[in-house]
Amino acid sequence: MKTLHRSEQGMTLLELMISIAIVSILLVVVAPNVRDILISNKITSQLNETSAVMQLARHTAIDEQNTAIFCPTQDFASCTSDWTDAKMAFIDLDASGGRNNNEELLASTDVSPEGIDIKGPNGAIQFDRSGAANLNTMLLFCDEDGEARFARGLGLTVSGRVKVSQDTDNDSIHEDLNGVALNCN
């Protein structure tokens, strides 16, 4: 009777250690880049969502020939000054500055995700029937560490023009509407 001998295959301790070393090196090199991409995407997503609701408020003010308000809110009835709260847009039919039951919510955003800080004016942004805004301002979107390379801005002129910040001088830092580098600190 013949016995079959199977050769056992596996990894030696040396091969296992080399594999672990390669995986560790890859993680050290790739992980920071993935973190940066995730932060950048989260900020860009918030900026785009906020921009869309702000522009809808402006266009609705023009279409409806009435004042539209865009502001942060905790209860979708009154405005706050904390731009990390949810944001809402509505037509202010009674010129009260707050949203009443008979004033339809045009659009809203969710509360900003953890790790994103948004700074803006202390009050609501109002668009009149011509689309003009009540103030010239910048909404500043930052990561929780305040790194300038992640900062993005959503600029608003008194004419109602909404513009996303850009890095015009290619130094990896976006600038506001006046060309001043964004600063989260």
Secondary structure, 3 states (H helix, E strand, C coil): CCCCCCCCCCCCHHHHHHHHHHHHHHHHHHHHHHHHHHHHHHHHHHHHHHHHHHHHHHHHHHHHCCCEEEEEECCCCCECCCCCCEEEEEECCCCCCCCCCCCCEEEECCCCCCCEEEECCCCCEEECCCCCECCCEEEEEEECCCCHHHCEEEEECCCCCEEECECCCCCCCCECCCCCECCCC
